[in-house]
Amino acid sequence: MKQKAVLLLLLGALALLLTACPRRAAEEAPAPAEAPGAEVRVGIAFDAGGKFDRSFNQSAWEGAERAARELGVQIFDFEPADPAQVGQGIRTFAEEGFDLVIGVGFANEPAIAATAREFPNVNFAVIDAVPGEGELPNALGIVFREHEGSFLVGYIAGKLTRTGVVGFIGGMDIPLIHKFEAGFRAGAEYAFREDGIEGRVLVGYVGNTPAAWNDPARAKEIAASQARQGADIIYAAAGGSGLGLIDFVKEQMCLREGGAVRFVRESPFFFLNPYPEYEARCGGDTTPMFFIGVDANQNYLGDTDNDPFTLNHGLTSMVKRVDVAVFEAIQAVVEGTFRGGVRELGLAEEGVGYALDEYNMSLIPWDLQDRLEDLKQAIINGEIQVPETR
């Protein structure tokens, strides 16, 4: 019994030690010796919300996992319990001589820039920011033209809203998220003008501190307020907080005409195929509620009955290919082509876009899909200038 008790104490101490340090991915099998990146070690430090936020962080994590599978690199990750700890994880990776250290999120930029200056022989990358104003030879900033992809999903919302009211929920009230808001508003208003509708775009932010990325309860409150004002389609760019919008939409299911809710057009959805609970709660005088996901493809989160071919409450997602950006940064290190500076990804580079899959194929009409391709090309060609600010 004494030996068993000692063993349990040792195991407990080991578990505590592992949770306090950067760790190698448990899911990653040892790479075969012949893999091109078998000797490459990559450390990835996550933003607020954690690597399984089903959005921004998780997209980055999926890119790292792909690199482990396809290139054989060794992936280690660090999730800070507090944002102030992120610099500690980044520095630990650098001190141990990792080949690449990635900071996920603009909040990691100061730590990445400072550590890159101190460790010139280590490569660094940061998502959504430019370290050292792009002048560090060993640090790459990867940024996106989120306003371009947001324009497309805003146009979808403007075309398919039955109430003429759509909503936007931002996480932290900062210029980066203003790009999502500005693009979404521009796309919705473009659609309203085409259809002769005096539509509205409602806007709310979760907060102005990093906690805003992980407060789904507050996002749910904002969604409920926007729905009461008639918003039947709501787009969230709020990290983990966006899950609160998704929960609200799946619980609310539909809007009934009356009060502030007015139907300004006939239902644009001809193939809803409602699931039984929706049919029981929502009648013919209602319209479905939808969310628009962000960063990762979140369409599947709108499925209520494990059947993608019944009504899905995820209208689409503004896909931001953080996964591809992370994979390509790691690949450059493996191939010896990594360079510091800035890499910007938009529609032309297929770095942003809208998601179309089995969950929402019946919700986005063919003619609308064709129109979206025209708009995408017009943006790429400079014929449509999408605003980046409010």
Secondary structure as GFF3:
##gff-version 3
##sequence-region A 1 390
A	DSSP	alpha_helix	2	20	.	.	.	ID=ss1
A	DSSP	beta_strand	23	24	.	.	.	ID=ss2
A	DSSP	beta_strand	41	45	.	.	.	ID=ss3
A	DSSP	alpha_helix	56	71	.	.	.	ID=ss4
A	DSSP	beta_strand	74	78	.	.	.	ID=ss5
A	DSSP	three_ten_helix	83	85	.	.	.	ID=ss6
A	DSSP	alpha_helix	86	95	.	.	.	ID=ss7
A	DSSP	beta_strand	100	104	.	.	.	ID=ss8
A	DSSP	three_ten_helix	106	108	.	.	.	ID=ss9
A	DSSP	alpha_helix	109	118	.	.	.	ID=ss10
A	DSSP	beta_strand	123	127	.	.	.	ID=ss11
A	DSSP	three_ten_helix	131	134	.	.	.	ID=ss12
A	DSSP	beta_strand	139	144	.	.	.	ID=ss13
A	DSSP	alpha_helix	146	160	.	.	.	ID=ss14
A	DSSP	beta_strand	165	172	.	.	.	ID=ss15
A	DSSP	alpha_helix	175	195	.	.	.	ID=ss16
A	DSSP	beta_strand	200	207	.	.	.	ID=ss17
A	DSSP	three_ten_helix	210	214	.	.	.	ID=ss18
A	DSSP	alpha_helix	216	228	.	.	.	ID=ss19
A	DSSP	beta_strand	233	237	.	.	.	ID=ss20
A	DSSP	three_ten_helix	239	241	.	.	.	ID=ss21
A	DSSP	alpha_helix	242	252	.	.	.	ID=ss22
A	DSSP	beta_strand	254	256	.	.	.	ID=ss23
A	DSSP	alpha_helix	276	281	.	.	.	ID=ss24
A	DSSP	beta_strand	286	288	.	.	.	ID=ss25
A	DSSP	beta_strand	290	295	.	.	.	ID=ss26
A	DSSP	three_ten_helix	299	302	.	.	.	ID=ss27
A	DSSP	beta_strand	314	320	.	.	.	ID=ss28
A	DSSP	alpha_helix	322	335	.	.	.	ID=ss29
A	DSSP	beta_strand	341	345	.	.	.	ID=ss30
A	DSSP	beta_strand	352	354	.	.	.	ID=ss31
A	DSSP	alpha_helix	366	380	.	.	.	ID=ss32
###
